[in-house]
Amino acid sequence: MNDLQKKLFLGVIIINSFMGLFPPWQIKIRTETKFKGYDFIAHPPHDYATINITTLLVQVAIVTLCGAALMFYFKDIKKLER
């Protein structure tokens, strides 16, 4: 793993950590679900708000897949510099 890949890997970890600390919140009112934005995990926007797990997992998957694709793309960066 070269230096660029290490920085990219660290960036993916940091971004995913922040997404976990500030998850998407939702409120279910009868049969309707309303998006309530992003807020700190310890301070939900309402007492009865829940984390939208589906949105959070999609976000984490997209960031992880993009990071993996870029790491694969930059795997031979030392060969390109020479």
C-alpha positions in Angstrom: 0.0 0.0 0.0 1.6 3.3 -1.1 1.2 6.6 0.7 -1.7 7.8 -1.4 -3.6 4.7 -0.7 -3.0 5.0 3.0 -4.3 8.6 3.0 -7.3 7.5 1.0 -8.0 4.7 3.4 -7.7 7.0 6.3 -10.1 9.5 4.6 -12.7 6.8 4.0 -12.5 5.8 7.7 -12.9 9.4 8.8 -15.8 10.1 6.5 -17.6 6.9 7.5 -17.0 7.7 11.2 -18.6 11.2 10.8 -21.5 9.7 8.9 -22.0 7.4 11.9 -21.7 10.3 14.4 -24.2 12.4 12.4 -26.7 9.9 11.0 -29.9 10.6 9.1 -33.0 10.8 11.4 -36.6 10.0 10.6 -39.9 10.2 12.3 -42.8 7.9 11.8 -46.2 9.4 12.1 -48.9 6.8 11.6 -48.1 5.4 8.1 -46.0 8.4 7.0 -42.2 8.6 7.4 -40.6 12.1 7.4 -36.9 12.9 7.0 -35.7 15.1 9.9 -32.2 15.7 8.7 -28.8 14.9 10.2 -27.9 15.4 13.8 -25.4 14.2 16.4 -26.0 10.6 17.5 -26.4 11.6 21.2 -28.9 14.4 20.4 -31.7 13.3 18.2 -33.9 16.0 16.7 -37.0 14.7 18.6 -37.5 12.2 21.4 -39.3 9.8 19.1 -36.9 10.1 16.1 -35.1 7.0 14.9 -32.1 6.6 12.7 -32.8 5.9 9.1 -30.6 2.7 8.8 -31.2 2.2 5.1 -30.0 5.6 4.1 -27.0 5.4 6.5 -25.9 2.0 5.1 -26.3 3.2 1.5 -24.1 6.2 2.3 -21.4 4.1 3.9 -21.5 1.6 1.0 -21.1 4.3 -1.6 -18.2 6.0 0.2 -16.5 2.6 0.8 -17.0 1.5 -2.8 -15.7 4.8 -4.2 -12.7 4.6 -1.8 -12.0 1.0 -2.8 -12.2 1.9 -6.5 -9.8 4.8 -6.0 -7.4 2.6 -4.0 -7.4 0.1 -6.9 -6.9 2.9 -9.4 -3.9 4.3 -7.5 -2.3 0.9 -6.6 0.5 1.3 -9.2 1.1 5.1 -8.6 4.9 4.5 -8.0 5.1 2.9 -11.4 3.4 5.9 -13.0 5.8 8.4 -11.3 9.0 6.8 -12.7 
